[in-house]
């Protein structure tokens, strides 16, 4: 089984409830990896999930560590999580730039998949900040420097524009999604699926490695239940991952 590192896809929420004179607080920890993880594991991949709060310190710092994985997936995780380890942020200690490690890993034969969300690509209020990192050098699309969210509460349909090997066996008609991250395809990009006027699925090769993007979500909210439960859902991720790790 090929080993995959999935980083991101977790969040914590803290809510204030006000009821007249009184108020109280609740907190919750949630993750959104289950649909993607299940799809990949059912198709023969060994997925190690590293949620955001653990990725800050536990995401690999060296090429040797990254090379134990056939592919790295970044999904709804901001660049700051990898660029501001606690040793640097609290003690001003120099640490490896893990975005450079990811770039070098790809150039040396590794595989990278970035999936959309509020903190990948540029994201909400441009806080994803991936444009200013070394990872941008090995993505098939240019990340914007402004808030790149394209919200479609009324739904928007992906359109297959290229007969790419990764999409074999996937129904031509895809369910609607509810939004995505707007990006600009690079000249070398092979865009297989469009959404509106922008790429949804794109591929490229860098050095000895490969990279791909899926600019919408792998889970709610942008990927509604009818998308996550669609017969083609697992086939999309299998096809992309097979291409990346072939």
C-alpha positions in Angstrom: 0.0 0.0 0.0 1.2 3.5 -0.9 1.5 5.7 2.1 -0.1 9.2 1.9 0.2 12.1 4.4 -3.0 14.2 4.6 -2.4 17.5 6.5 -5.2 19.9 7.6 -8.9 19.3 7.6 -9.6 20.1 11.2 -10.9 23.1 13.2 -12.0 24.1 16.7 -15.0 26.4 17.4 -15.7 28.4 20.5 -19.3 29.7 20.8 -20.8 32.3 23.2 -24.4 31.7 24.0 -26.3 34.8 25.3 -29.7 34.2 27.0 -31.0 37.4 28.4 -28.9 38.3 31.5 -26.9 35.0 31.3 -24.3 33.7 29.0 -22.2 30.6 28.7 -19.7 29.0 26.3 -19.3 25.8 24.4 -16.4 24.5 22.4 -16.1 21.8 19.7 -13.4 20.0 17.8 -14.3 18.8 14.3 -12.5 17.2 11.3 -13.5 16.8 7.7 -11.1 14.1 6.4 -13.4 11.1 6.6 -14.8 11.2 3.1 -11.4 11.6 1.4 -9.7 9.2 3.8 -12.3 6.5 3.2 -12.2 7.0 -0.6 -8.4 6.6 -0.7 -8.2 3.7 1.8 -10.9 1.8 -0.2 -8.6 2.1 -3.2 -5.5 0.8 -1.6 -3.8 3.8 0.0 -2.5 4.0 3.5 -3.6 7.5 4.7 -1.9 9.1 7.7 -4.1 12.0 8.9 -2.3 15.0 10.5 -4.9 17.6 11.8 -4.0 21.2 11.8 -3.2 21.6 15.5 -0.7 18.7 15.3 0.7 19.6 11.9 2.2 22.8 13.4 4.8 20.7 15.2 4.6 17.2 13.7 4.6 17.9 9.9 8.0 16.6 8.7 10.9 19.0 8.8 13.2 16.9 6.5 13.3 15.3 3.0 14.1 12.0 4.6 10.8 12.1 6.6 8.7 13.2 3.6 10.2 10.6 1.4 8.5 7.9 3.5 5.2 9.0 1.8 4.2 8.5 -1.8 2.2 11.7 -1.7 1.5 14.7 0.5 -2.0 16.2 0.5 -2.5 19.8 1.8 -6.2 20.4 2.5 -7.6 23.5 4.3 -4.3 24.2 6.1 -2.7 27.6 6.0 1.0 28.2 5.2 1.5 29.8 8.6 1.0 26.5 10.3 4.1 25.2 8.6 6.1 28.4 8.6 5.7 29.4 12.2 6.7 26.4 14.4 6.5 27.2 18.1 10.3 27.4 18.4 10.4 30.2 15.9 7.3 32.0 17.0 7.9 32.0 20.8 11.7 31.7 21.1 13.1 33.2 17.8 14.9 29.9 17.0 15.6 29.2 13.3 13.9 26.1 12.0 13.6 24.5 8.5 11.1 26.2 6.1 8.8 23.2 5.5 7.3 24.8 2.4 10.8 24.6 0.9 11.1 21.0 2.0 7.8 20.2 0.2 9.1 21.9 -3.0 12.4 20.0 -2.8 10.5 16.7 -2.1 8.4 17.2 -5.3 11.4 18.2 -7.4 13.2 15.0 -6.2 10.3 12.7 -7.3 7.6 13.2 -4.7 3.9 14.0 -5.3 1.8 16.9 -4.0 -1.9 17.5 -4.0 -3.5 20.7 -2.8 -7.2 20.7 -2.1 -9.3 23.8 -1.7 -10.7 25.4 1.4 -10.8 28.5 3.5 -7.0 28.2 4.3 -5.5 26.6 1.2 -4.5 28.5 -1.9 -5.3 32.1 -0.8 -8.4 31.5 1.2 -10.5 33.7 3.4 -9.0 37.2 3.8 -6.0 35.8 1.9 -4.8 34.1 5.1 -3.9 30.9 3.4 -0.9 32.7 2.0 0.4 29.9 -0.1 1.4 32.3 -3.0 4.3 33.6 -1.0 5.8 30.2 -0.3 8.1 27.7 -2.1 5.1 25.4 -2.6 3.9 27.9 -5.2 6.8 26.9 -7.4 5.5 23.3 -7.7 1.8 24.0 -8.2 0.2 23.9 -11.6 -1.8 27.0 -10.8 -0.9 30.5 -9.6 -2.3 31.3 -6.2 -3.9 34.8 -5.9 -2.7 37.3 -3.3 -6.3 38.4 -2.4 -9.2 36.5 -0.9 -9.8 33.9 -3.7 -13.1 32.3 -2.5 -15.8 32.0 -5.1 -18.9 31.3 -3.1 -21.8 29.7 -5.0 -24.6 29.1 -2.6 -26.9 28.3 -5.5 -24.5 25.6 -6.8 -22.0 25.5 -9.7 -21.3 22.6 -12.0 -17.8 21.3 -12.7 -17.2 20.7 -16.5 -14.7 18.1 -17.8 -12.7 19.7 -20.6 -10.0 17.2 -21.2 -9.9 13.4 -21.5 -7.3 12.9 -18.9 -6.2 9.5 -17.8 -7.0 10.3 -14.2 -10.7 10.7 -15.0 -11.3 7.4 -16.7 -14.6 5.8 -15.6 -16.0 8.9 -14.0 -19.5 10.0 -15.1 -19.4 13.0 -17.4 -22.0 14.9 -15.3 -20.7 15.9 -11.9 -22.9 17.1 -9.0 -22.8 20.8 -8.1 -20.4 22.2 -5.5 -21.0 25.3 -3.5 -17.7 27.2 -4.0 -14.0 27.0 -4.8 -10.7 28.8 -4.7 -10.1 30.9 -7.8 -6.6 30.3 -9.4 -4.8 31.0 -12.6 -3.4 28.1 -14.6 0.3 28.2 -15.3 1.4 27.7 -18.9 2.6 24.2 -18.1 -0.6 23.1 -16.4 -2.8 20.4 -17.8 -6.3 21.5 -16.9 -8.8 18.6 -16.9 -11.9 20.0 -15.2 -13.1 23.6 -15.2 -15.5 25.3 -12.8 -16.9 28.6 -14.1 -14.0 30.2 -15.9 -11.4 28.7 -13.6 -9.5 25.4 -13.1 -11.0 22.8 -10.7 -8.6 19.9 -11.5 -5.2 20.6 -12.9 -1.9 18.6 -13.2 1.8 19.3 -13.8 5.2 17.9 -13.5 8.2 19.5 -11.8 11.7 18.0 -11.8 11.2 14.3 -11.2 7.9 14.8 -9.3 4.3 15.6 -10.0 1.6 17.9 -8.5 -2.1 18.4 -8.8 -4.8 20.7 -7.5 -8.5 20.2 -6.7 -9.6 23.8 -6.0 -12.9 23.0 -4.3 -13.5 21.1 -1.1 -13.3 17.3 -0.4 -15.9 17.7 2.3 -18.8 20.1 3.4 -19.3 22.9 3.2 -18.2 23.5 -0.5 -18.7 19.8 -1.2 -22.3 19.1 -0.2 -23.5 15.6 0.7 -24.7 14.8 -2.8 -21.1 15.4 -4.0 -19.4 13.4 -1.2 -21.9 10.5 -1.7 -21.8 10.6 -5.5 -20.7 7.4 -7.2 -17.8 9.3 -8.9 -16.4 10.8 -5.7 -14.0 7.9 -4.8 -13.1 7.5 -8.5 -11.9 11.1 -8.7 -9.5 10.8 -5.8 -8.3 7.4 -6.9 -7.6 8.7 -10.4 -5.8 11.8 -9.2 -3.7 9.8 -6.7 -2.9 7.0 -9.2 -1.6 9.6 -11.6 0.4 11.4 -9.0 2.1 8.2 -7.6 2.4 6.2 -10.8 
